[in-house]
């Protein structure tokens, strides 16, 4: 049972606008940073003397911490208060961003990026869980659509903003800009966002599970990144792979046995939840790989400046701004399956159109058609898949479901950044060679397009009625605990919630059907 702090938030109200702006600002800040770094990579590599493995670690250090800890962070929000954990994450993210901006070596930057990923893990699932817990059920898909679209715009506009900041002063400004944004976001959270938590969560957080999953992802990532440099037979690579795989296997086993798992096993009993998360994994892997290489291809092979490479992706931003919220609303009306199948196919088509982006190609003839189709695909799939994942899980698991989906998305990007350069034949400083980079770029596009097609096929298993609003059963409701609950003294009572400290009227009391009470 998710316990709201007050009445459900309705679309169009001042509180609704405040909640949306706050959650979009927080998650958008993390998404912006996730893409803004791409356009700055060539300058970072030149200033800090990083090779391709160093650039991979700068990206994956952040993604690793984010993917490994986002599960426990979602659980923390459900347990201790979603607004509280979200606010802590925003403050942490801002402080770590300042450290990134002051880094003097590749190693220092990677360490700061890991810290930044911890902050991102705390705030990212909280933004979605806050929307799911705050908005009235029939307004959630629309709110999630607005969140997805506007937050996605932050990701899409990242290369443009990054290019401007890099050329204005330095790549360091791309990190330092997060500090004032974090301060503004915390102020708005305290002003507009109601607190909520899951009053049924009484056990301790699964910290052991979080540590085991972090070790597993770190081991596998290290093996994948270092294998092309050190060789597959290197003891460090073999050791990292063995430890990583063993830890991931142990994580799966512990989730089945512990009392309060990071990933409630019953989530995966729902076919729609599994299918939409499989789609998320492969599509976000494809996106992570292409977005990393695209700015390198534009700057290295086509001679674009950082700002020009950012401007090249503006059509994606415009398309998502116009269509994402509408896409979420359409999925609510007709069901999400068509969009979840069509969207990845459009993204794949856009990637194949980008095969023409090579030395000497024009923007209008080669870059623009690809990014337009790419943007249409993103707008078609992002809002519906997010809404589908949350709708396929119980409200009390909002934080956990959001955390699982975010972890899967980040893990997809993490693995793509670790694996794709090697698959594309890019090692050492080859990212600075236009010929080698273009060859790798073409290979990567075919691989990523194939992943997107796989995601569209997986979406065929989605229940098309998952977003249908539940019927109003208010006349058949009677507030109060059942006889069995009174005997066990397990029902929440009006007053202050033991978990998040929310004071309120009987919104903490479980609605029970009269028929159920009579049957009991």
C-alpha positions in Angstrom: 0.0 0.0 0.0 1.4 3.4 -1.0 0.5 6.1 1.5 -0.1 9.6 0.1 0.5 12.6 2.2 -2.6 14.3 1.1 -5.3 14.0 -1.5 -4.3 12.7 -4.9 -2.8 15.4 -7.2 -5.0 16.2 -10.3 -3.6 17.2 -13.7 -3.6 21.0 -14.3 -3.5 22.0 -10.6 -0.7 24.3 -9.2 0.6 21.4 -7.1 0.6 19.1 -10.2 2.7 21.7 -12.1 5.1 22.0 -9.1 5.5 18.3 -8.8 6.2 17.9 -12.5 8.7 20.7 -12.7 10.6 19.4 -9.6 10.8 15.8 -10.8 11.7 16.9 -14.4 14.4 19.2 -13.1 15.9 16.5 -10.9 15.8 13.6 -13.4 16.5 16.0 -16.3 19.7 17.1 -14.5 20.9 13.5 -14.3 19.9 12.8 -17.9 21.5 16.0 -19.1 24.7 15.1 -17.5 24.5 11.6 -18.9 24.6 13.0 -22.5 26.4 16.3 -22.0 29.6 14.4 -21.2 29.5 12.8 -24.7 30.1 16.0 -26.6 32.9 16.9 -24.2 34.8 13.6 -24.5 37.2 14.6 -27.2 38.3 17.7 -25.2 38.5 15.7 -22.0 40.6 13.1 -23.7 43.0 15.7 -25.1 43.4 17.7 -21.9 43.7 14.6 -19.5 45.6 12.4 -22.0 42.9 9.6 -21.9 42.8 6.7 -24.3 39.6 4.9 -25.4 39.6 2.8 -22.2 39.9 6.0 -20.1 36.9 7.6 -22.0 34.9 4.4 -21.5 35.6 4.5 -17.7 34.6 8.2 -17.6 31.2 7.2 -19.0 30.9 3.8 -17.2 32.1 5.0 -13.8 28.9 7.0 -13.6 26.7 4.3 -15.2 28.1 1.6 -13.0 27.3 3.4 -9.7 23.9 4.4 -11.1 22.9 0.9 -12.3 24.2 -0.9 -9.2 22.6 1.4 -6.6 19.4 2.5 -8.3 17.6 -0.6 -7.0 18.3 0.0 -3.3 17.7 3.7 -3.8 14.2 3.0 -5.1 13.7 0.8 -2.1 14.9 3.5 0.3 12.4 5.9 -1.3 9.5 3.5 -0.7 10.7 2.8 2.8 11.8 6.2 4.2 10.0 8.7 2.1 10.3 9.4 -1.6 10.7 13.1 -1.4 13.4 12.7 1.3 15.5 10.3 -0.7 15.0 12.3 -3.8 16.2 15.5 -2.1 19.3 13.8 -0.7 20.1 12.5 -4.1 19.9 15.9 -5.7 22.2 17.5 -3.1 24.7 14.6 -3.5 24.6 14.9 -7.3 25.3 18.6 -7.1 28.3 18.2 -4.8 29.8 15.4 -6.9 29.3 17.5 -10.0 31.5 20.2 -8.4 34.2 17.5 -7.8 34.0 16.4 -11.5 34.5 20.0 -12.6 37.7 20.3 -10.4 39.3 17.0 -11.4 42.9 17.1 -12.5 43.4 13.6 -14.0 41.5 10.8 -15.6 41.6 8.8 -12.4 40.2 11.7 -10.3 37.4 12.3 -12.9 36.4 8.7 -12.9 36.3 8.6 -9.1 34.1 11.8 -9.1 31.9 10.3 -11.7 31.3 7.2 -9.5 30.2 9.6 -6.7 28.0 11.4 -9.1 26.4 8.1 -10.1 25.5 7.5 -6.5 23.6 10.8 -6.4 21.9 9.9 -9.7 20.8 6.6 -8.3 19.1 8.3 -5.3 17.2 10.9 -7.3 16.3 9.1 -10.6 13.8 6.4 -9.4 12.4 8.9 -6.8 11.2 11.2 -9.6 9.0 8.6 -11.2 7.9 7.1 -7.9 6.8 10.5 -6.7 4.6 11.0 -9.8 3.2 7.5 -9.5 2.3 8.0 -5.8 1.1 11.6 -6.1 -1.1 11.8 -9.2 -4.6 10.4 -9.5 -4.6 7.1 -11.3 -6.3 8.4 -14.4 -3.8 11.2 -14.7 -0.7 9.2 -14.2 0.0 8.1 -17.9 -0.4 11.8 -18.9 1.9 13.0 -16.2 4.5 10.3 -16.9 4.3 11.2 -20.6 5.1 14.8 -19.7 7.9 13.7 -17.4 9.3 11.4 -20.0 9.1 13.9 -22.8 10.6 16.9 -20.9 13.2 14.8 -19.1 14.1 13.1 -22.4 14.6 16.6 -23.9 17.2 17.2 -21.2 19.0 14.1 -22.5 18.6 15.2 -26.1 19.6 18.8 -25.6 22.7 17.6 -23.6 25.0 17.6 -26.6 24.0 21.1 -27.6 24.4 22.5 -24.1 27.6 20.6 -23.6 29.0 22.0 -26.9 28.2 25.6 -25.9 29.7 25.2 -22.5 32.8 23.5 -23.8 33.4 26.3 -26.3 32.4 29.0 -23.9 35.1 28.1 -21.4 36.0 24.4 -20.7 34.5 20.9 -20.4 34.5 21.6 -16.6 31.6 24.0 -16.9 29.5 21.1 -18.2 29.7 19.7 -14.6 29.7 22.9 -12.6 26.3 24.0 -14.1 24.7 21.3 -12.0 25.4 23.0 -8.8 22.8 25.9 -9.1 20.3 23.5 -10.7 20.5 21.2 -7.7 19.9 24.1 -5.2 16.8 25.2 -7.2 15.5 21.6 -7.4 15.8 21.1 -3.6 13.9 24.3 -2.9 11.1 23.3 -5.2 10.8 19.8 -3.8 10.3 21.2 -0.3 7.7 23.7 -1.6 5.6 21.5 -3.9 6.2 17.7 -3.5 4.1 15.8 -1.0 5.9 13.1 1.0 4.8 9.5 0.5 6.1 6.0 1.4 5.1 2.3 1.5 3.7 1.7 5.0 3.9 -2.1 4.5 7.7 -2.1 4.4 8.8 -2.9 7.9 12.0 -4.9 7.4 15.6 -3.7 6.9 16.8 -2.6 3.4 18.7 -5.2 1.5 22.1 -3.6 1.7 23.9 -6.9 1.1 22.0 -7.3 -2.1 23.1 -3.8 -3.2 26.7 -4.5 -2.5 26.6 -7.9 -4.3 25.0 -6.4 -7.4 27.5 -3.5 -7.4 30.4 -6.0 -7.3 28.8 -8.1 -10.0 28.4 -5.2 -12.4 31.8 -3.7 -11.6 33.5 -7.1 -12.3 31.8 -7.7 -15.6 32.3 -4.1 -16.7 36.0 -4.1 -15.9 36.5 -7.3 -17.8 34.7 -6.0 -20.9 36.5 -2.7 -20.9 40.0 -4.1 -20.2 39.9 -7.2 -22.3 40.6 -5.4 -25.6 43.5 -3.6 -23.9 45.1 -6.3 -21.8 43.9 -9.4 -23.7 41.2 -12.0 -22.8 43.8 -14.2 -21.1 45.0 -11.5 -18.7 44.7 -12.6 -15.0 43.0 -9.3 -14.1 40.4 -9.7 -16.9 39.7 -13.3 -16.0 39.5 -12.6 -12.3 37.1 -9.6 -12.8 34.9 -11.7 -15.1 34.7 -14.6 -12.6 34.0 -12.4 -9.6 31.5 -10.4 -11.5 29.5 -13.3 -12.8 29.6 -15.1 -9.5 28.3 -12.0 -7.7 25.5 -11.5 -10.2 24.5 -15.1 -9.7 24.6 -14.7 -6.0 22.4 -11.6 -6.3 19.7 -13.5 -8.1 19.7 -16.2 -5.4 19.6 -13.8 -2.5 16.6 -11.9 -4.0 14.5 -15.0 -3.8 15.5 -15.8 -0.2 15.6 -12.4 1.7 12.6 -11.0 3.4 12.6 -7.6 1.8 14.5 -7.9 -1.5 15.7 -5.1 -3.6 13.9 -6.7 -6.5 10.6 -8.2 -5.4 10.4 -11.5 -7.3 6.6 -11.2 -7.8 7.3 -8.2 -10.1 8.6 -10.7 -12.7 5.5 -12.9 -12.4 3.9 -10.3 -14.7 4.6 -11.0 -18.4 4.1 -7.3 -19.3 6.6 -6.2 -16.7 9.2 -8.7 -18.1 8.6 -7.8 -21.8 8.7 -4.1 -21.3 12.0 -4.3 -19.3 13.5 -6.5 -21.9 12.6 -3.8 -24.5 14.2 -1.2 -22.2 17.4 -3.2 -21.9 18.1 -3.7 -25.6 16.8 -0.3 -26.8 18.8 1.7 -24.1 21.9 -0.4 -24.9 21.5 0.7 -28.6 20.9 4.3 -27.6 23.9 4.4 -25.2 26.2 3.0 -27.9 25.1 5.2 -30.7 25.0 8.5 -28.7 28.6 7.8 -27.5 29.9 7.3 -31.0 27.8 9.9 -32.8 29.4 13.0 -31.3 32.9 11.5 -31.8 32.0 10.7 -35.5 30.7 14.3 -36.1 33.7 16.0 -34.5 36.5 13.6 -35.6 35.3 12.5 -39.1 33.1 15.4 -40.2 35.1 18.2 -38.5 32.2 19.6 -36.5 32.9 21.8 -33.5 31.4 20.8 -30.1 28.6 23.3 -30.6 27.8 22.2 -34.1 27.7 18.5 -33.1 25.2 19.5 -30.4 23.1 21.5 -32.8 23.0 18.5 -35.1 20.8 16.6 -32.6 18.3 19.5 -32.1 15.6 17.8 -34.3 15.4 15.0 -31.7 14.8 17.6 -29.0 12.0 19.4 -30.9 10.2 16.2 -31.9 10.3 14.9 -28.3 9.0 18.2 -27.0 6.1 18.1 -29.3 5.1 14.4 -29.3 6.2 12.7 -26.0 3.3 13.8 -23.8 0.8 13.1 -26.7 2.4 9.7 -27.1 1.8 8.9 -23.4 -1.8 10.0 -23.7 -2.3 8.0 -26.9 -1.0 4.8 -25.2 -3.5 5.4 -22.4 -6.3 5.5 -24.9 -5.4 2.7 -27.4 -3.0 0.6 -25.3 0.8 0.7 -25.5 1.6 -2.4 -27.6 1.5 -0.7 -31.0 3.8 2.1 -29.9 6.2 -0.3 -28.1 6.6 -2.3 -31.3 6.7 0.6 -33.8 9.0 2.9 -31.7 12.0 0.6 -31.6 11.6 -0.2 -35.3 11.6 3.6 -36.1 14.8 4.0 -34.0 16.4 1.2 -35.9 15.5 2.8 -39.2 17.0 6.1 -38.0 20.2 4.4 -37.1 20.5 2.8 -40.5 19.9 6.2 -42.1 22.9 7.4 -40.1 25.1 5.0 -42.0 25.5 7.9 -44.5 27.2 10.0 -41.9 30.8 9.8 -43.1 33.6 12.2 -44.1 32.4 14.7 -46.6 28.7 14.0 -46.0 26.3 17.0 -45.7 24.0 17.7 -42.7 20.8 17.9 -44.8 21.5 14.8 -46.9 23.0 12.5 -44.3 22.6 13.6 -40.7 19.1 15.2 -40.7 17.0 12.3 -42.1 18.5 9.9 -39.5 18.0 12.1 -36.5 14.4 13.0 -37.5 13.4 9.3 -37.8 15.4 8.6 -34.6 13.5 11.3 -32.7 10.2 10.0 -34.0 11.1 6.5 -32.6 12.1 7.9 -29.2 8.9 9.9 -28.9 6.8 6.9 -29.8 8.4 4.5 -27.2 9.8 6.4 -24.2 6.6 7.5 -22.4 4.6 4.4 -23.1 7.3 1.9 -22.0 7.8 3.9 -18.7 4.0 4.0 -18.0 3.7 0.3 -18.9 6.4 -0.8 -16.5 4.8 1.1 -13.6 1.3 0.1 -14.4 2.3 -3.6 -14.5 3.4 -3.5 -10.9 1.5 -2.8 -7.7 1.4 0.8 -6.4 3.3 -0.2 -3.3 6.2 -1.3 -5.4 6.4 2.0 -7.3 9.9 2.8 -6.2 11.1 -0.8 -6.7 9.6 -1.0 -10.2 11.0 2.3 -11.2 14.3 1.3 -9.8 14.3 -2.0 -11.7 13.5 -0.2 -15.0 16.1 2.5 -14.5 18.7 -0.1 -13.5 18.0 -2.1 -16.6 18.2 1.0 -18.8 21.5 2.1 -17.2 22.9 -1.5 -17.4 22.0 -1.6 -21.1 23.9 1.7 -21.7 26.8 0.5 -19.4 27.3 -2.7 -21.3 27.0 -1.0 -24.7 29.7 1.5 -23.8 31.9 -1.3 -22.5 31.4 -3.7 -25.4 30.6 -1.7 -28.5 33.9 0.0 -29.1 35.7 -3.4 -29.1 33.0 -4.9 -31.3 33.4 -1.9 -33.7 37.2 -2.4 -33.7 38.0 0.8 -31.8 41.0 0.5 -29.4 43.7 2.8 -28.0 43.6 6.3 -29.6 41.7 5.1 -32.8 38.8 7.3 -31.9 40.9 10.2 -33.1 41.5 8.6 -36.6 38.6 9.5 -39.0 39.1 6.4 -41.1 39.1 3.9 -38.2 36.3 5.7 -36.5 34.0 5.7 -39.5 34.5 2.0 -40.0 33.7 1.3 -36.4 30.7 3.7 -36.6 29.1 1.7 -39.4 29.6 -1.6 -37.6 28.1 -0.1 -34.4 25.0 1.2 -36.2 24.2 -2.3 -37.6 24.6 -3.9 -34.2 22.5 -1.3 -32.4 19.7 -1.3 -35.1 19.5 -5.1 -34.6 19.1 -4.6 -30.8 16.2 -2.2 -31.4 14.4 -4.6 -33.7 14.8 -7.2 -30.9 13.1 -4.8 -28.5 10.2 -4.3 -30.8 9.7 -8.0 -31.1 9.7 -8.4 -27.3 6.9 -5.8 -27.0 4.5 -8.2 -28.8 4.1 -9.9 -25.4 2.8 -6.7 -23.7 -0.8 -6.7 -22.4 -2.4 -4.0 -24.3 -4.9 -3.3 -21.5 -2.3 -2.6 -18.8 -2.8 1.2 -18.9 -6.6 1.0 -18.6 -7.8 3.0 -15.6 -9.4 0.9 -12.9 -13.2 1.4 -12.5 -14.4 3.6 -9.7 -15.5 1.4 -6.9 -16.0 4.1 -4.2 -19.6 3.1 -3.3 -18.3 -0.4 -2.4 -15.6 0.9 -0.1 -15.6 1.2 3.7 -12.6 2.6 5.4 -11.2 0.6 8.2 -9.1 -2.5 9.1 -10.5 -6.0 8.8 -11.0 -8.3 11.9 -7.9 -10.2 11.2 -5.9 -7.0 10.9 -7.2 -5.7 14.2 -6.3 -9.0 15.8 -2.7 -8.8 14.5 -2.6 -5.0 15.0 -1.0 -4.7 11.5 -3.2 -2.1 9.9 -1.9 1.4 9.6 -3.7 4.0 11.8 -4.6 7.6 11.2 -1.9 10.0 12.3 1.8 9.9 11.6 3.3 7.3 9.3 6.0 5.3 11.0 8.2 5.4 7.9 8.1 8.8 6.3 6.6 10.9 9.1 3.6 12.0 7.0 0.8 13.3 9.1 -2.7 13.1 7.8 -6.2 11.9 8.0 -7.4 8.4 7.2 -5.5 8.4 3.8 -3.2 5.9 5.6 -6.1 3.5 6.3 -6.6 0.6 3.9 -9.8 0.8 1.8 -11.6 -2.5 2.3 -14.5 -3.8 0.2 -17.6 -4.4 2.3 -17.9 -7.7 0.5 -14.4 -8.6 1.7 -15.2 -7.6 5.2 -18.4 -9.7 5.3 -16.5 -12.7 3.8 -13.8 -12.3 6.5 
